[in-house]
Amino acid sequence: MGNVSARVRERIWERICENLKHGQATMVYSAPGEQKMEFCVHNTSWKIVDFDGIKLMQRPLPKQIATKMDKADMFCQKGFSKASKYRKATKIQKAKGKAAQQENSYIVVDIETTGLSYLSDEIIEIGALRVEEGSPVEEFHSLIRCKERLSDSIKELTGITEEEIFNEGRELHTVLQEFLEFIAEYPLVCHNVSFDVNFIQAMCKKEKLPVPRNKCVDTMILAKRKVKGIRDYKLQTIAEKLSIDTTGHHRALRDCYITYGIYLKLNEI
């Protein structure tokens, strides 16, 4: 495997495993450490073992021999030596720390569109809020020029005018490029995530840009599990139920802050 990002490599390996029904596959790729490489295997009885920090491919023994092996012959199995156990424990601890950090580090995303269909409508505004260790640290916001005229209902709902789109809006391709750089591989938090993500992915495909596959959290689904006794699960309804100010809602960046507030409150319930 050549020099590609971890996300691309994982997607390639997933595709290989999904499409390889009966054959066997081994992937070798560059990795930090003394050995400078890691392995992945699929549909094979060969095993990846860690021998004092060195990754090896263990060939299975014939069954009759394997059943006679005692513990002294199992020196190369993963985690046997004290050094290997220490490295494994350290790796697990780091993974737990990274997972805990990711829970408090994410990006809230919201968009405004000309309609409800990602197949025929357009994005006119996109907002994002980077949260690190539970606190907002950076904003992303842009209006986007669209080809169709804004309907009266969209202008009334969002307060966005065609004059604003013309004077302040930027080209979709440029905005998406900057947005993809902003979100990187952070988890995304959205309200009704399928709406936002379907539009963003469709527009990225249209503009021949990488399609984001970030892990997503949906505050609407979370609210349905934790909040009862409300008429619906729209952003404004949930925010009002949780005593969150909704002034200025239906604008992308403002809705990011409202969604952020909802996410914090839901995690406390």
C-alpha positions as a Python dict, from the first residue, in 0.01 Angstrom:
ca = {
    (1, 'M'): (0, 0, 0),
    (2, 'G'): (149, 333, -108),
    (3, 'N'): (163, 663, 77),
    (4, 'V'): (-207, 738, 142),
    (5, 'S'): (-401, 865, 442),
    (6, 'A'): (-534, 625, 704),
    (7, 'R'): (-891, 703, 598),
    (8, 'V'): (-825, 620, 232),
    (9, 'R'): (-635, 304, 327),
    (10, 'E'): (-919, 184, 550),
    (11, 'R'): (-1177, 246, 277),
    (12, 'I'): (-966, 53, 23),
    (13, 'W'): (-929, -238, 265),
    (14, 'E'): (-1304, -236, 335),
    (15, 'R'): (-1374, -254, -39),
    (16, 'I'): (-1129, -541, -79),
    (17, 'C'): (-1285, -740, 206),
    (18, 'E'): (-1639, -672, 81),
    (19, 'N'): (-1565, -788, -275),
    (20, 'L'): (-1324, -1073, -204),
    (21, 'K'): (-1563, -1362, -141),
    (22, 'H'): (-1335, -1668, -134),
    (23, 'G'): (-980, -1553, -201),
    (24, 'Q'): (-718, -1443, 48),
    (25, 'A'): (-562, -1099, 87),
    (26, 'T'): (-276, -943, 280),
    (27, 'M'): (-211, -569, 299),
    (28, 'V'): (124, -426, 407),
    (29, 'Y'): (151, -53, 476),
    (30, 'S'): (392, 196, 626),
    (31, 'A'): (359, 270, 997),
    (32, 'P'): (557, 445, 1271),
    (33, 'G'): (784, 229, 1484),
    (34, 'E'): (1103, 35, 1450),
    (35, 'Q'): (968, -203, 1187),
    (36, 'K'): (809, 77, 979),
    (37, 'M'): (523, -143, 860),
    (38, 'E'): (192, -303, 961),
    (39, 'F'): (-16, -589, 818),
    (40, 'C'): (-383, -670, 758),
    (41, 'V'): (-505, -1017, 651),
    (42, 'H'): (-838, -1146, 519),
    (43, 'N'): (-968, -1502, 467),
    (44, 'T'): (-644, -1666, 577),
    (45, 'S'): (-536, -1890, 867),
    (46, 'W'): (-205, -1703, 893),
    (47, 'K'): (-195, -1483, 1203),
    (48, 'I'): (-34, -1148, 1279),
    (49, 'V'): (169, -1183, 1601),
    (50, 'D'): (373, -936, 1803),
    (51, 'F'): (711, -1072, 1910),
    (52, 'D'): (871, -814, 2139),
    (53, 'G'): (744, -528, 1925),
    (54, 'I'): (821, -689, 1589),
    (55, 'K'): (516, -786, 1382),
    (56, 'L'): (542, -1130, 1223),
    (57, 'M'): (317, -1350, 1010),
    (58, 'Q'): (267, -1682, 1193),
    (59, 'R'): (213, -1980, 967),
    (60, 'P'): (-37, -2230, 1115),
    (61, 'L'): (107, -2567, 1212),
    (62, 'P'): (-51, -2896, 1106),
    (63, 'K'): (-331, -2984, 1348),
    (64, 'Q'): (-162, -3293, 1491),
    (65, 'I'): (152, -3097, 1577),
    (66, 'A'): (-31, -2793, 1711),
    (67, 'T'): (-224, -3002, 1964),
    (68, 'K'): (103, -3129, 2115),
    (69, 'M'): (265, -2790, 2160),
    (70, 'D'): (322, -2682, 2521),
    (71, 'K'): (353, -2331, 2659),
    (72, 'A'): (727, -2320, 2595),
    (73, 'D'): (662, -2344, 2223),
    (74, 'M'): (416, -2052, 2224),
    (75, 'F'): (682, -1781, 2267),
    (76, 'C'): (584, -1592, 1955),
    (77, 'Q'): (218, -1541, 2036),
    (78, 'K'): (102, -1183, 2081),
    (79, 'G'): (138, -1042, 2429),
    (80, 'F'): (349, -1329, 2569),
    (81, 'S'): (660, -1137, 2673),
    (82, 'K'): (657, -867, 2943),
    (83, 'A'): (777, -613, 2687),
    (84, 'S'): (493, -702, 2452),
    (85, 'K'): (238, -684, 2734),
    (86, 'Y'): (369, -341, 2834),
    (87, 'R'): (352, -212, 2477),
    (88, 'K'): (3, -352, 2435),
    (89, 'A'): (-117, -192, 2761),
    (90, 'T'): (38, 142, 2658),
    (91, 'K'): (-129, 123, 2317),
    (92, 'I'): (-469, 48, 2474),
    (93, 'Q'): (-428, 337, 2718),
    (94, 'K'): (-343, 577, 2436),
    (95, 'A'): (-644, 455, 2236),
    (96, 'K'): (-873, 512, 2534),
    (97, 'G'): (-730, 861, 2581),
    (98, 'K'): (-780, 942, 2213),
    (99, 'A'): (-1139, 815, 2224),
    (100, 'A'): (-1214, 1028, 2531),
    (101, 'Q'): (-1063, 1332, 2361),
    (102, 'Q'): (-1271, 1275, 2047),
    (103, 'E'): (-1589, 1271, 2257),
    (104, 'N'): (-1514, 1634, 2351),
    (105, 'S'): (-1363, 1735, 2016),
    (106, 'Y'): (-1593, 1752, 1715),
    (107, 'I'): (-1740, 1986, 1455),
    (108, 'V'): (-2101, 2103, 1454),
    (109, 'V'): (-2237, 2150, 1101),
    (110, 'D'): (-2550, 2316, 961),
    (111, 'I'): (-2661, 2421, 613),
    (112, 'E'): (-2939, 2627, 457),
    (113, 'T'): (-3073, 2522, 117),
    (114, 'T'): (-3315, 2626, -157),
    (115, 'G'): (-3534, 2323, -84),
    (116, 'L'): (-3552, 1976, 66),
    (117, 'S'): (-3411, 1760, -216),
    (118, 'Y'): (-3035, 1712, -241),
    (119, 'L'): (-3092, 1584, -597),
    (120, 'S'): (-3241, 1907, -732),
    (121, 'D'): (-3192, 2185, -475),
    (122, 'E'): (-2880, 2382, -378),
    (123, 'I'): (-2689, 2481, -65),
    (124, 'I'): (-2700, 2857, -7),
    (125, 'E'): (-2525, 2877, 330),
    (126, 'I'): (-2294, 2653, 529),
    (127, 'G'): (-2175, 2694, 885),
    (128, 'A'): (-1944, 2488, 1106),
    (129, 'L'): (-1821, 2519, 1463),
    (130, 'R'): (-1505, 2342, 1580),
    (131, 'V'): (-1526, 2226, 1941),
    (132, 'E'): (-1212, 2122, 2128),
    (133, 'E'): (-1227, 1972, 2475),
    (134, 'G'): (-1593, 2072, 2496),
    (135, 'S'): (-1551, 2442, 2406),
    (136, 'P'): (-1596, 2626, 2070),
    (137, 'V'): (-1259, 2735, 1932),
    (138, 'E'): (-1314, 2822, 1563),
    (139, 'E'): (-1595, 2908, 1321),
    (140, 'F'): (-1649, 2847, 950),
    (141, 'H'): (-1921, 3031, 758),
    (142, 'S'): (-2001, 3122, 400),
    (143, 'L'): (-2292, 3212, 175),
    (144, 'I'): (-2293, 3027, -158),
    (145, 'R'): (-2407, 3158, -494),
    (146, 'C'): (-2689, 2952, -641),
    (147, 'K'): (-2824, 2925, -993),
    (148, 'E'): (-3194, 2940, -908),
    (149, 'R'): (-3386, 3226, -755),
    (150, 'L'): (-3475, 3201, -388),
    (151, 'S'): (-3840, 3125, -320),
    (152, 'D'): (-4038, 3358, -98),
    (153, 'S'): (-4073, 3082, 161),
    (154, 'I'): (-3693, 3034, 185),
    (155, 'K'): (-3633, 3409, 209),
    (156, 'E'): (-3893, 3433, 483),
    (157, 'L'): (-3761, 3128, 670),
    (158, 'T'): (-3389, 3219, 664),
    (159, 'G'): (-3394, 3594, 615),
    (160, 'I'): (-3136, 3548, 338),
    (161, 'T'): (-3192, 3775, 39),
    (162, 'E'): (-3082, 3740, -322),
    (163, 'E'): (-2882, 4060, -279),
    (164, 'E'): (-2682, 3896, 1),
    (165, 'I'): (-2624, 3587, -212),
    (166, 'F'): (-2503, 3803, -502),
    (167, 'N'): (-2283, 4036, -298),
    (168, 'E'): (-2147, 3799, -31),
    (169, 'G'): (-2192, 3453, -181),
    (170, 'R'): (-1895, 3257, -313),
    (171, 'E'): (-1859, 2974, -562),
    (172, 'L'): (-1969, 2632, -435),
    (173, 'H'): (-1644, 2459, -532),
    (174, 'T'): (-1429, 2702, -335),
    (175, 'V'): (-1649, 2691, -27),
    (176, 'L'): (-1660, 2310, -24),
    (177, 'Q'): (-1282, 2287, -57),
    (178, 'E'): (-1236, 2511, 246),
    (179, 'F'): (-1510, 2328, 436),
    (180, 'L'): (-1348, 1988, 379),
    (181, 'E'): (-1017, 2124, 507),
    (182, 'F'): (-1195, 2265, 812),
    (183, 'I'): (-1372, 1944, 914),
    (184, 'A'): (-1075, 1716, 833),
    (185, 'E'): (-1152, 1381, 1003),
    (186, 'Y'): (-1333, 1522, 1306),
    (187, 'P'): (-1664, 1363, 1410),
    (188, 'L'): (-1957, 1574, 1289),
    (189, 'V'): (-2254, 1674, 1505),
    (190, 'C'): (-2571, 1776, 1317),
    (191, 'H'): (-2943, 1802, 1380),
    (192, 'N'): (-3115, 1565, 1135),
    (193, 'V'): (-2777, 1454, 1006),
    (194, 'S'): (-2905, 1278, 693),
    (195, 'F'): (-3032, 1608, 552),
    (196, 'D'): (-2703, 1797, 592),
    (197, 'V'): (-2474, 1508, 499),
    (198, 'N'): (-2676, 1403, 192),
    (199, 'F'): (-2659, 1759, 56),
    (200, 'I'): (-2287, 1797, 130),
    (201, 'Q'): (-2197, 1459, -21),
    (202, 'A'): (-2410, 1524, -331),
    (203, 'M'): (-2250, 1865, -386),
    (204, 'C'): (-1899, 1721, -337),
    (205, 'K'): (-1971, 1455, -602),
    (206, 'K'): (-2108, 1723, -834),
    (207, 'E'): (-1793, 1933, -790),
    (208, 'K'): (-1564, 1625, -816),
    (209, 'L'): (-1430, 1675, -464),
    (210, 'P'): (-1358, 1408, -201),
    (211, 'V'): (-1681, 1290, -39),
    (212, 'P'): (-1659, 1321, 342),
    (213, 'R'): (-1718, 998, 535),
    (214, 'N'): (-1675, 1136, 886),
    (215, 'K'): (-1839, 971, 1183),
    (216, 'C'): (-2165, 1156, 1258),
    (217, 'V'): (-2377, 1219, 1565),
    (218, 'D'): (-2744, 1318, 1518),
    (219, 'T'): (-2886, 1535, 1797),
    (220, 'M'): (-3238, 1463, 1670),
    (221, 'I'): (-3196, 1088, 1724),
    (222, 'L'): (-3031, 1155, 2059),
    (223, 'A'): (-3322, 1379, 2162),
    (224, 'K'): (-3580, 1115, 2067),
    (225, 'R'): (-3416, 880, 2316),
    (226, 'K'): (-3383, 1133, 2596),
    (227, 'V'): (-3655, 1400, 2562),
    (228, 'K'): (-4024, 1311, 2595),
    (229, 'G'): (-4347, 1506, 2590),
    (230, 'I'): (-4279, 1749, 2304),
    (231, 'R'): (-4483, 1807, 1988),
    (232, 'D'): (-4195, 1737, 1746),
    (233, 'Y'): (-3818, 1707, 1732),
    (234, 'K'): (-3732, 2013, 1528),
    (235, 'L'): (-3425, 2208, 1635),
    (236, 'Q'): (-3625, 2501, 1775),
    (237, 'T'): (-3868, 2278, 1967),
    (238, 'I'): (-3591, 2082, 2140),
    (239, 'A'): (-3392, 2398, 2213),
    (240, 'E'): (-3692, 2563, 2377),
    (241, 'K'): (-3759, 2247, 2580),
    (242, 'L'): (-3398, 2257, 2705),
    (243, 'S'): (-3414, 2636, 2773),
    (244, 'I'): (-3168, 2727, 2495),
    (245, 'D'): (-3202, 3066, 2325),
    (246, 'T'): (-3313, 3026, 1961),
    (247, 'T'): (-3285, 3390, 1853),
    (248, 'G'): (-3161, 3407, 1495),
    (249, 'H'): (-3225, 3040, 1415),
    (250, 'H'): (-3248, 2922, 1052),
    (251, 'R'): (-2910, 3075, 978),
    (252, 'A'): (-2632, 2818, 944),
    (253, 'L'): (-2377, 2939, 1198),
    (254, 'R'): (-2639, 3039, 1455),
    (255, 'D'): (-2798, 2695, 1424),
    (256, 'C'): (-2454, 2541, 1484),
    (257, 'Y'): (-2440, 2716, 1821),
    (258, 'I'): (-2795, 2603, 1904),
    (259, 'T'): (-2710, 2245, 1806),
    (260, 'Y'): (-2395, 2265, 2018),
    (261, 'G'): (-2603, 2378, 2317),
    (262, 'I'): (-2852, 2095, 2262),
    (263, 'Y'): (-2573, 1839, 2236),
    (264, 'L'): (-2423, 1953, 2566),
    (265, 'K'): (-2759, 1944, 2744),
    (266, 'L'): (-2851, 1600, 2603),
    (267, 'N'): (-2521, 1456, 2722),
    (268, 'E'): (-2609, 1572, 3074),
    (269, 'I'): (-2943, 1391, 3076),
}
